[in-house]
Amino acid sequence: VFSYLELRELRSCALVCKLWHRVLHGDENSEVWRSLAARCLAEEALRTDILCNVPTYKGKVRAFHHAFSTNDCSRNVYIKKNGFTLHRNPIAQSTDGARAKIGFSEGRHAWEVWWEGPLGTVAVIGIATKRAAMQCQGYVALLGSDDQSWGWNLVDNNLLHNGEVNGSFPQCNNAPKYQIGERIRVILDMEDKTLAFERGYEFLGVAFRGLPKVCLYPAVSAVYGNTEVTLVYLGKPLDG
């Protein structure tokens, strides 16, 4: 019966009965999660390497529900059929962004972001509140342009918040520039109120400290026409 239910109904079942909770969460690759993944995920997402770092079917379903929102982004972008990739239309003199569907006010969370196309003059990844703008005129670092967002510009390695540069990142001599297709892992710790980044298996350090105790959403902003950005939620980060 569980295989025919949607995620919200499965959550309710897990709260009703301890046995049902063990059945649903004991095996994250069970037929229940396989069936739900087949129903809610696009075939492209399942057969390509988009979700290669999400090992279980439960994790893949969770990643889909944390992906870019089709209703909370600039009018100049759209979310591709795979459900995880943002495509920016070739609109002149515009900076365009998108937020994920779900934000966080507690806990520790990790997600991956990568560019599939030119960065242009500004390509920013980070976090934003619900109040941060997702579109503006000109080619600017939209994410980090006010006190409602925090971003890392992959083009010049600058950290941005409240319209100011908060130093370069990572803090090392001759820091390598971002390479197209390279996956960056973003780590948000709402307990320590920090935002950190990893490249590959290398921890780059904490980029922002003293984050406010508000709901913060994974977000990006881009300027280059036809560039594409993919975001995949991974869940709780692994220590070490």
N, C-alpha and C positions, 0 to 999 in steps of 0.2 A: 504494500500500500504506500509506503514512504516514497517509493520510486516515482509515484504519480503526483507528489505534492511539490509546491513551490517553496522557495527558501523561507519566506515569512511563515508559512504553515509548519515547516520543519522546525523552525525556532520555537514556535508555540508548543509543538509536541515535546520537544526536549525539556521544556520548562514544566510540563505537566507530570512527567513520569521519569523516575531515575533510570529505570530499565531502558526506556526509549532514548534517554540522554546517552547512555553507554552504547547503545546500538548505533546511534547517529554519529557519535564523535569518537568511537573506538577505532574505526577503520576509515581513514580519510580517502581511501580508494574503493570504498564499497560500491555496490551496484546503485545505491541511492545517489551518491555523489556523481557517479559516472552518468547516470540518467539525467540528472539535473544539469550537468555540464553540457551534455549533448543538446539539451533543449534551449539553454540560454546563451551558449557561446557560439560564435560564428565558426564555420568549418575552417576558415583560414587561421583563426586563432589557435585551433587545436592541432592543425597539421604543420604549421610553421614553427620557427623557433622563438616566437614572441613570448611564449610562456615557458621557455626552457628552464628557467630558474625557479619555477613554481612546480614542485615535484608531485603534488597530490591533486586529485580532482576537486576536493573540497577547497584547496588553495586557489585553484583556477577559477572556481565559481566566485570565491571571495574577491579575487583580483578584478573580475568583471564588474562587481558591484562597487568597487573603489576606483574605477577608471574615469577618464575625462567625462564630464557632464555635457550632454548635447544641449542643455538649456542654460548653462552657466559659462558661456564663452562669447568671444567677440563674434559679431555677425559676419566677419570676414574669414572665419574658419569653420570647418565642419569635421565631424568625427567619422572616420572611415568605417566600412562595414565590419571590419575585424573587431570593432568596439574599443580599441586601445590607442589608436593612432590619430593624431590631429593633423589635418591638412590646412595650410594657410593659403588662401587664394591670392593671386598676384594683384594686390591692391596697392596703388602708389600712395606714399606719404601716410602710412598707417602702421601702428604697432598693435598687435593683436595677441590676446592671451586666452587661457582657459584654466578653470579650476576642476579638481576632481569632484566626484559626486558626494563624497563623504569627508568631513573634516574631523579633527581630533582635539579634544580638550584635556585628555588624560592618556596615560600609557606611553609605550614606546612603539614606534612604527618605522618601517623601512619600505622604500619603493625605488624602482629603477626608472631612469629617464634616458633616452638617447635620441639624437638627431639623425634623420635619414634624408639628408640634403644639405645644401649650403647653410651656414650660420648667418650670413649677412654681416651687418655691422654690429648687431646686438642680438644675443641669444641668451635668455636668462631662465634659470631654473630655481625653484625655491618654494616658498609658502606664502599664503595670503589669507586674510580674513575675508568674510563675506562682503565687507564694505569696499574692498580694493577694486579699482576699475580694471576691466579686462579689455579696454580698447581706448586708444587716444590718437591724436593727430601727430604726424611726423614719425621719425625713426629714433625712438628713445628706449631707455631701459625702463620699461613700464613696471615690471616687477621690482620693487625696491624704490619706486619713485615717491612713495608716501609712507606714513607711519603705520600703514595697514598691510605692508608686504615686506618680505626679506628675500633677496635674490643673489645669485652668483652668476655674473656674466661670463659665459664660457669663451667669449671672443678675447677679452683683455684680462681675464682672471680677477676682476674687481668684485668686491662684496658691496652690496647696495642696500640701503635702508633709509627711509625718510628723505629721499632725494639726495643723499650724500654717499660718497665712497667711504666705506669702512675698512679700507686697506685691501691688499692683494691676497689672493688665496689660490693654492696653498702657500703657506709661509715658508718658502725655501728659495734658494738661488736658482734662477733659470727654470722656473716651474714649467713643465711641458704644457703646450696648448692642447685643447680638446681636439680629438680626431673624430671625423664623421663616423657614426656607427658605434662609437665607444660607449659602453653602458656606465652611467654614473649612478651610484647608489646613494640615496638621500636618507638620512636617519634623523627622525624627529623624536626627541625625548621630552615629553611634557612633564615628567617628574623633575628632571634637572633643568628644564626650560632651555634646551639647547638644540641647535640644528647643525648636523655634521654631514660630511660627504666621504664617499669611498670611490676609488677608481680601480676596477678590477678587484683584486684582493688587497689593495693598499688603502689603509685608512689615512685620509688626507688631513684629518683634524677637525676640531670644532670651529665652525664658521661664525655662528651667532650664539650669544649667551643672553640670559635675562629675558627670554621671550615672555609675553604676557599670558596670563591664564585665561585665554579665550579659545574659541574654536578656530583652528588653523587648518587650511586646506592645501594639499599639494597643488602647485600651479607652475605655469611656464608662460613666457611671452616671446614672440618672434616677429621678425620684420621681413624676412626674405620670401618672395613669392614662390609658391609651390613647394616650400620646404615642409617636411613632415616630422612630427615629434611623437614618440611613443612613451606611454607611462604605464608601468605595471606594478601594482601593489604586492609586496612580498609578505607582509605580516610583521610579527615581532622580530627585531633584529637579533642575530646570533651574537653572543658575546665572544670576544677573542677572535 
